Amino acid sequence: MGRGRQKAKHTKVARELKYSVHETNYDALARELSGGSSSYPATPPATEEPADDILSKWSEYLDDDDADEDDDTSGYEQKRA
């Protein structure tokens, strides 16, 4: 229960979008689809930190026991066929 009001709001918005008249800027649409210049600035490339910088940044949170977890198989016995 309780979905009636939410559904009514969605129905209202859907009807407004369906039946309202929107002005379409065809020049902007053509520019966007053709890959022409836009009024929005280009997104700068993401900068990545080298792995050593990341490790040194978070190494203070690493316990001595955590370093051995990858190689540690204690408590787990592998069955060999």
Residue, then its C-alpha position, 0 to 999 in steps of 0.5 A: m500500500g502507499r503506492g497510489r500517490q506515487k503512481a498518480k504523480h508519475t502518471k501526471v508527469a508522464r501525461e505532461l511530457k506526452y502532451s505538452v509542446h516542446e520547442t526543439n532546437y534542431d541546430a543544436l541537435a544536428r551539431e550534437l549528432s554530427g560531433g561538431s563543436s558544442s557550447y560545453p567545455a570538453t571534459p579534462p582527462a582523469t589523472e591517475e596516481p602511480a601505484d607507489d603513491i597510492l600504496s604509500k598513501w594508504s600503507e599506514y592503514l595496512d596491518d602486518d598480518d594483512a600483507d600475508e593474507d594473499d599467500d596464506t592458505s592456513g585453515y583451508e586445505q586443498k584437495r588434490a585429485 
